[in-house]
Amino acid sequence: MNEPMPAAQSRADVLTAPVLKETQPFTASKREILAAVCMYLLAYLYLKIGYTWQFPVFTAGFVLMTEYLSEGVTRSRESWFWLACLLVSAAARTLNRCSAWEDGGFLLLHAFAVWYVLAREGLFVQGKSGPMILYDALNGLILIPFGHFLLRIRTVWYSISDFLKRKQDKGRAWLWTAGTVLIAGCLFVLAIHLLIEADDGFAGMLSGISGFFENWRFDLDFEWILSLPVGAYLFGLIAGGIREDRDRLHVHGQEIEARIEKLRRVENRVWTVLAVCFCLLYGCFFVVQFRYLFGAFVRVLPEGFIVSRYARQGFFELCGVMAVNFLLLILMEKLSLKPVRENRAALTVSMILLAESLLFAVVAASKLILYIDCFGFTPRRFQSCWAIAVLAAGCVFMGRSRITGRSSFRMWLFFSAASAAALCII
């Protein structure tokens, strides 16, 4: 007798197993394999960049590897700019001409190198450098290199396993032979070292060789080991960047811009009133402290001041006030219901605030020029000149953005980077 099937059982029969996304097996191109092998030497040279010839060799190898792996990727004109900054700062450091930046020039060189890779491989979130500089820095310094930190090991292992699969028995024989020679060589070096320790006469006869082995033992124990994570990081940045999904990066950038647009919830008049308060505060400060602030222009010092005290006092505070103004104007632009340019009152007040910020820059520059005229240049004073120029340029470019409605952040970034690279030559 045929009985009807329970409903639950009939539904169970039609259920299908979940479809799992098939993962593609790891493969590496010939370019990646060659670059992975060469990176071992480049990473070792990186640890010796304090020497004469290793630094330019490493820089040339870094650039050539980036260009080699990036073949097929559409090159942006911006990449030439960052490459020029990288080469100028590298040449200056090689020729010991980077005294103006002192140790900071080394960090500046790294920043240029990362930005060059991002520009060459098209990895900027917005397709080009721009206001999302912090997110680009996060990608270039952390997410991309550490996200592909094991890529070099995987690439080398793939090349070995692929070679063995293609060569089969011959490949296995070659691998065993190479391993045997390597082990025997290590044992041979160990035997020489033990004989040198055991007999002074033999050690004297091989005094030159003993020093050679002692130096290499140090390199193998420390610098070669330390070069492994360095090479993994650099290869992860260059080769890993090639494997990044650029469309996903650009979509993510658009999502961030859309979220920022949703923050426009404050009435323009509120920001206008707040900005007016800042303008009045600075106006009162200029009036009350007029003689103190502008004394450097006519070389008349306030009573009780000497040149060194007058020039140093308040310099960094004035630069800090400018930074506060920039932050206020950025918040005003991003959080207002309407763009500042579309509100006449907000636009007028923001331009007044920028003019006062530019005046702060002029005052700080006058104090610094007086100090340099009396006591000469030092690396710190060069850096202070650069900081004032960057802040003053920021006022000009931000004012241009307010008037034209077009972002000038990229132009300001180029100015800052080019002037920093030029300062390396001093």
C-alpha positions as CSV (number, residue, x, y, z in Angstrom):
1,M,0.0,0.0,0.0
2,N,1.4,3.4,-1.0
3,E,1.4,5.9,1.7
4,P,2.0,9.6,1.1
5,M,5.4,10.9,2.0
6,P,5.6,13.3,4.9
7,A,5.9,16.9,3.9
8,A,9.2,17.4,5.8
9,Q,10.8,14.4,4.1
10,S,9.7,15.5,0.7
11,R,11.2,18.9,1.3
12,A,14.4,17.3,2.6
13,D,14.8,15.3,-0.7
14,V,14.8,18.5,-2.8
15,L,17.4,20.3,-0.6
16,T,20.7,20.6,-2.2
17,A,24.2,21.0,-0.6
18,P,25.5,24.5,-0.4
19,V,27.6,25.5,-3.3
20,L,31.1,26.3,-2.1
21,K,33.2,28.8,-4.1
22,E,36.1,26.9,-5.6
23,T,39.4,28.5,-4.7
24,Q,41.9,28.8,-7.4
25,P,45.3,27.1,-6.8
26,F,48.1,29.5,-6.2
27,T,50.2,30.3,-9.2
28,A,53.1,32.7,-9.8
29,S,54.4,34.2,-13.0
30,K,58.0,34.0,-14.2
31,R,58.4,37.7,-13.4
32,E,57.2,37.2,-9.8
33,I,59.5,34.2,-9.3
34,L,62.6,36.1,-10.6
35,A,61.7,39.1,-8.5
36,A,61.2,36.9,-5.4
37,V,64.7,35.5,-5.7
38,C,66.3,38.9,-6.4
39,M,64.5,40.3,-3.4
40,Y,66.7,38.2,-1.0
41,L,69.7,40.2,-2.2
42,L,68.0,43.5,-2.3
43,A,66.7,43.1,1.3
44,Y,70.3,42.3,2.4
45,L,71.5,45.4,0.7
46,Y,68.8,47.4,2.4
47,L,70.3,46.6,5.8
48,K,73.7,48.0,4.5
49,I,72.4,51.3,3.0
50,G,74.6,53.2,5.3
51,Y,77.6,52.2,3.2
52,T,78.8,53.9,0.0
53,W,77.6,51.8,-2.9
54,Q,74.9,49.6,-1.4
55,F,72.3,52.4,-1.1
56,P,72.2,53.5,-4.8
57,V,72.3,49.8,-5.8
58,F,69.3,49.0,-3.5
59,T,67.4,52.1,-4.8
60,A,68.0,51.1,-8.5
61,G,67.0,47.5,-7.7
62,F,63.8,48.7,-6.0
63,V,62.8,50.9,-8.9
64,L,63.7,48.3,-11.5
65,M,61.7,45.6,-9.7
66,T,58.7,47.8,-9.4
67,E,58.8,48.7,-13.1
68,Y,59.5,45.0,-14.0
69,L,56.5,43.7,-12.1
70,S,54.2,46.6,-13.2
71,E,54.6,46.0,-16.9
72,G,51.1,45.8,-18.3
73,V,49.7,48.2,-15.7
74,T,48.7,51.5,-17.2
75,R,51.2,54.1,-16.0
76,S,49.9,57.4,-14.6
77,R,51.8,60.6,-15.1
78,E,51.8,61.1,-11.4
79,S,54.1,58.1,-11.0
80,W,56.9,60.1,-12.7
81,F,56.6,62.8,-10.1
82,W,57.0,60.4,-7.2
83,L,59.8,58.6,-8.9
84,A,61.7,61.9,-9.4
85,C,61.2,62.7,-5.7
86,L,62.5,59.3,-4.7
87,L,65.6,59.5,-7.0
88,V,66.4,63.1,-5.9
89,S,66.3,62.2,-2.2
90,A,68.2,58.9,-2.8
91,A,70.9,60.7,-4.7
92,A,71.2,63.4,-2.0
93,R,71.6,60.8,0.7
94,T,74.2,58.9,-1.3
95,L,76.2,62.0,-1.8
96,N,75.8,63.0,1.9
97,R,73.8,66.1,0.9
98,C,70.7,65.4,3.0
99,S,71.9,67.3,6.1
100,A,68.9,69.6,6.2
101,W,66.6,66.7,7.1
102,E,69.1,64.8,9.3
103,D,67.6,61.5,10.2
104,G,64.2,62.6,9.0
105,G,65.4,62.3,5.4
106,F,65.5,58.5,5.8
107,L,61.8,58.5,6.7
108,L,61.0,60.9,3.9
109,L,62.8,58.5,1.4
110,H,60.5,55.7,2.6
111,A,57.4,57.8,2.1
112,F,58.5,58.7,-1.5
113,A,59.2,55.0,-2.2
114,V,55.7,53.9,-1.0
115,W,53.9,56.7,-2.9
116,Y,55.9,55.8,-6.0
117,V,54.7,52.2,-5.8
118,L,51.1,53.2,-5.2
119,A,51.2,55.6,-8.1
120,R,52.9,53.2,-10.5
121,E,50.6,50.3,-9.7
122,G,47.4,52.4,-9.6
123,L,46.6,51.7,-5.9
124,F,45.3,55.0,-4.8
125,V,41.8,54.8,-3.3
126,Q,40.6,57.7,-5.5
127,G,42.6,56.6,-8.5
128,K,45.1,59.4,-7.8
129,S,46.6,61.0,-4.7
130,G,44.2,63.2,-2.9
131,P,42.4,64.1,0.4
132,M,42.3,60.4,1.4
133,I,46.0,60.5,2.0
134,L,45.6,58.8,5.4
135,Y,43.8,55.8,3.9
136,D,46.4,55.6,1.1
137,A,49.1,55.6,3.7
138,L,47.4,52.9,5.6
139,N,47.2,50.8,2.5
140,G,50.8,51.4,1.4
141,L,52.5,51.1,4.8
142,I,50.4,48.3,6.5
143,L,47.5,46.7,4.7
144,I,49.1,45.7,1.3
145,P,52.6,44.7,2.5
146,F,51.5,42.8,5.5
147,G,48.4,41.4,3.7
148,H,50.9,39.7,1.3
149,F,53.7,39.2,3.8
150,L,54.0,35.4,2.9
151,L,53.7,36.0,-0.8
152,R,57.5,35.6,-1.4
153,I,57.6,32.3,0.4
154,R,54.6,31.0,-1.5
155,T,56.1,32.2,-4.8
156,V,59.5,30.5,-4.1
157,W,57.8,27.3,-3.0
158,Y,55.6,27.3,-6.1
159,S,58.6,27.7,-8.3
160,I,60.4,24.7,-6.7
161,S,57.3,22.5,-6.7
162,D,56.5,23.4,-10.3
163,F,60.0,22.6,-11.3
164,L,59.9,19.2,-9.7
165,K,56.6,18.4,-11.3
166,R,57.9,19.2,-14.7
167,K,61.2,17.5,-14.3
168,Q,59.9,14.7,-12.2
169,D,62.9,12.3,-11.5
170,K,65.5,14.6,-12.9
171,G,64.1,17.5,-10.8
172,R,64.2,15.4,-7.6
173,A,67.8,14.4,-8.4
174,W,68.8,18.0,-9.0
175,L,67.2,19.0,-5.7
176,W,69.0,16.3,-3.8
177,T,72.3,17.2,-5.4
178,A,71.9,20.9,-4.5
179,G,71.0,20.0,-1.0
180,T,74.0,17.6,-0.7
181,V,76.4,20.3,-1.9
182,L,74.9,22.9,0.5
183,I,75.2,20.6,3.5
184,A,78.7,19.5,2.6
185,G,79.7,23.1,2.2
186,C,78.4,24.0,5.6
187,L,80.2,21.1,7.2
188,F,83.4,22.1,5.4
189,V,83.2,25.6,6.8
190,L,82.5,24.2,10.2
191,A,85.5,22.0,10.0
192,I,87.8,24.9,9.0
193,H,86.5,26.9,11.9
194,L,87.1,24.1,14.4
195,L,90.7,23.5,13.1
196,I,91.4,27.2,13.5
197,E,90.2,27.1,17.1
198,A,92.2,23.9,17.8
199,D,95.6,25.0,16.6
200,D,97.2,28.4,16.8
201,G,99.8,27.6,14.0
202,F,97.0,26.6,11.6
203,A,95.0,29.7,12.7
204,G,98.0,31.9,11.9
205,M,98.5,30.3,8.6
206,L,94.9,31.0,7.7
207,S,94.6,34.3,9.6
208,G,93.0,36.1,6.6
209,I,90.5,33.3,6.1
210,S,89.6,33.2,9.8
211,G,88.7,36.9,9.7
212,F,86.6,36.2,6.6
213,F,84.6,33.4,8.3
214,E,84.1,35.4,11.5
215,N,82.6,38.3,9.4
216,W,80.4,36.0,7.5
217,R,79.3,34.2,10.6
218,F,78.1,37.5,12.0
219,D,76.3,38.3,8.7
220,L,74.6,34.9,8.5
221,D,73.6,35.0,12.2
222,F,72.1,38.5,12.2
223,E,71.9,40.5,8.9
224,W,70.8,37.7,6.7
225,I,68.2,36.6,9.2
226,L,66.9,40.2,9.7
227,S,66.8,40.6,5.9
228,L,64.1,37.9,5.6
229,P,61.2,39.9,7.1
230,V,62.5,43.0,5.4
231,G,62.4,41.3,2.0
232,A,59.0,39.8,2.8
233,Y,57.6,43.3,3.5
234,L,59.1,44.9,0.4
235,F,58.0,42.0,-1.9
236,G,54.5,42.1,-0.3
237,L,54.3,45.8,-1.1
238,I,55.5,45.6,-4.7
239,A,54.3,42.2,-5.9
240,G,51.3,42.1,-3.6
241,G,50.2,45.5,-4.9
242,I,50.0,44.0,-8.4
243,R,47.6,41.3,-7.1
244,E,45.3,43.9,-5.5
245,D,41.8,44.4,-6.9
246,R,42.0,48.0,-8.0
247,D,38.2,48.2,-8.8
248,R,37.5,47.1,-5.2
249,L,39.8,49.9,-3.9
250,H,38.1,52.5,-6.0
251,V,34.6,51.3,-4.9
252,H,35.7,51.4,-1.3
253,G,36.9,55.0,-1.8
254,Q,33.6,56.0,-3.3
255,E,31.8,54.4,-0.3
256,I,33.9,56.4,2.1
257,E,33.1,59.6,0.2
258,A,29.4,58.8,0.3
259,R,29.6,58.2,4.1
260,I,31.4,61.6,4.5
261,E,28.6,63.3,2.5
262,K,26.0,61.9,5.0
263,L,27.8,63.8,7.8
264,R,26.4,67.1,6.4
265,R,23.9,67.8,9.3
266,V,25.0,71.2,10.7
267,E,23.4,74.4,9.6
268,N,25.8,76.7,7.7
269,R,24.9,79.6,9.9
270,V,26.1,77.7,13.0
271,W,29.6,77.2,11.4
272,T,29.6,80.8,10.2
273,V,29.0,82.1,13.7
274,L,31.7,79.9,15.1
275,A,34.2,80.9,12.4
276,V,33.4,84.6,13.1
277,C,34.4,84.0,16.8
278,F,37.8,82.7,15.7
279,C,38.2,85.7,13.3
280,L,37.4,88.2,16.1
281,L,39.8,86.4,18.4
282,Y,42.7,86.6,16.0
283,G,41.8,90.2,15.1
284,C,42.0,91.2,18.8
285,F,45.3,89.3,19.0
286,F,46.8,91.2,16.1
287,V,45.7,94.6,17.5
288,V,46.9,94.0,21.0
289,Q,50.2,92.4,20.1
290,F,50.9,94.4,16.9
291,R,54.3,95.8,18.0
292,Y,55.4,92.5,19.4
293,L,54.3,90.5,16.4
294,F,55.6,92.8,13.6
295,G,58.7,94.0,15.3
296,A,60.8,91.6,13.2
297,F,59.8,93.4,10.0
298,V,61.5,96.7,11.2
299,R,64.1,95.0,13.4
300,V,62.7,96.6,16.5
301,L,62.5,94.2,19.4
302,P,60.0,94.5,22.2
303,E,61.4,95.9,25.5
304,G,63.2,93.3,27.5
305,F,63.7,90.8,24.6
306,I,66.9,89.6,23.0
307,V,67.0,88.3,19.4
308,S,67.1,84.6,20.3
309,R,64.3,84.7,22.8
310,Y,62.1,86.9,20.6
311,A,62.6,84.7,17.5
312,R,61.9,81.4,19.2
313,Q,59.1,82.5,21.5
314,G,55.7,81.6,20.0
315,F,57.0,80.3,16.6
316,F,55.7,76.8,17.0
317,E,52.5,78.1,18.7
318,L,51.8,80.3,15.6
319,C,52.2,77.3,13.4
320,G,49.9,75.3,15.7
321,V,47.2,78.0,15.4
322,M,47.4,77.6,11.6
323,A,46.9,73.9,11.9
324,V,43.9,74.5,14.2
325,N,42.4,76.8,11.5
326,F,42.9,74.2,8.8
327,L,41.1,71.6,10.9
328,L,38.2,74.1,11.6
329,L,37.8,74.9,7.9
330,I,37.9,71.2,6.9
331,L,35.2,70.4,9.5
332,M,33.2,73.4,8.3
333,E,33.4,72.1,4.7
334,K,32.5,68.5,5.5
335,L,29.8,68.9,8.1
336,S,27.8,71.9,6.8
337,L,24.5,71.2,5.2
338,K,25.6,73.0,2.0
339,P,29.1,73.3,0.6
340,V,30.8,76.5,2.0
341,R,31.1,77.8,-1.5
342,E,27.3,77.9,-2.0
343,N,26.8,80.0,1.1
344,R,28.0,83.6,0.7
345,A,28.4,84.3,4.5
346,A,30.3,81.1,5.2
347,L,32.5,81.6,2.2
348,T,33.4,85.2,3.3
349,V,34.2,84.2,6.8
350,S,36.3,81.3,5.7
351,M,38.3,83.5,3.4
352,I,38.9,86.0,6.2
353,L,40.1,83.1,8.4
354,L,42.5,81.9,5.7
355,A,43.8,85.5,5.3
356,E,44.5,85.7,9.0
357,S,46.2,82.3,8.9
358,L,48.4,83.5,6.1
359,L,49.3,86.5,8.2
360,F,50.3,84.2,11.0
361,A,52.6,82.4,8.6
362,V,54.1,85.8,7.5
363,V,54.7,86.7,11.2
364,A,56.3,83.4,11.9
365,A,58.5,83.7,8.8
366,S,59.7,87.2,9.8
367,K,60.8,85.9,13.3
368,L,62.6,83.0,11.7
369,I,64.3,85.1,9.1
370,L,65.5,87.5,11.8
371,Y,66.9,84.5,13.8
372,I,68.7,83.1,10.7
373,D,70.1,86.5,9.8
374,C,71.7,86.7,13.3
375,F,72.8,83.1,13.9
376,G,72.9,81.4,10.5
377,F,71.2,78.3,9.2
378,T,70.9,74.9,10.9
379,P,69.0,71.8,9.9
380,R,66.2,72.6,12.3
381,R,65.9,76.1,10.8
382,F,65.8,74.7,7.3
383,Q,63.0,72.4,8.4
384,S,61.1,75.3,10.0
385,C,61.4,77.3,6.7
386,W,59.9,74.3,4.9
387,A,57.0,74.0,7.4
388,I,56.1,77.7,7.1
389,A,56.2,77.4,3.3
390,V,53.9,74.4,3.4
391,L,51.4,76.0,5.8
392,A,51.4,79.2,3.7
393,A,50.8,77.2,0.5
394,G,48.0,75.4,2.3
395,C,46.3,78.7,2.9
396,V,46.6,79.7,-0.8
397,F,45.5,76.3,-2.1
398,M,42.5,76.1,0.3
399,G,41.4,79.6,-0.7
400,R,41.6,78.6,-4.3
401,S,39.4,75.5,-3.6
402,R,36.8,77.8,-1.8
403,I,36.7,80.2,-4.8
404,T,36.7,77.7,-7.7
405,G,35.0,74.8,-6.1
406,R,37.8,72.4,-7.3
407,S,39.9,70.5,-4.9
408,S,43.5,71.8,-4.6
409,F,44.7,69.3,-2.1
410,R,46.6,67.3,-4.7
411,M,48.5,70.5,-5.8
412,W,49.3,71.2,-2.2
413,L,50.6,67.7,-1.8
414,F,52.8,68.0,-4.9
415,F,54.2,71.3,-3.6
416,S,55.0,69.8,-0.2
417,A,56.7,66.8,-1.6
418,A,58.7,68.6,-4.3
419,S,59.9,71.2,-1.8
420,A,60.9,68.5,0.7
421,A,62.8,66.6,-2.0
422,A,64.5,69.9,-3.0
423,L,65.5,70.5,0.6
424,C,67.4,67.2,0.5
425,I,69.9,68.7,-1.9
426,I,71.0,71.3,0.6
